[in-house]
Amino acid sequence: CHAVREQWILENAELCKVLRCETTYEDYCGRRLAGLAYGPEVKSKIEKRSAEIAAQMEPGDQLWEWDSGGWHRLAGSAGVAIVRNGKVVKRWCEWKS
């Protein structure tokens, strides 16, 4: 298991720089919006995006949080991505600086 993981990391170095952790869209938004007050319109947008993501996922897919870094240069971006068989097949950019 560890050898396969290490091999995948070696073969996917660029992805490893940006993929942070497996998540759900609701958990991702919860972490990003922690401590902020928001109304029902934001909750509705979160529910719509979650449904959009779920509609594009296939059995065995994973949703991962990604972050490109670069925030100190005002060039950051972050979001979520569907990972299928070790490859990013769709991503959503949710934050930009």
Protein Blocks (a to p, Z undefined) as FASTA:
>chain_A
ZZmmmmmmmmmmmmmmmmmbdcdfklmmmmmmgoiacdfklmmmmmmmmmmmmmmpcehi
acddddeejmlnopaccdddddeehiafbdcdfbdZZ
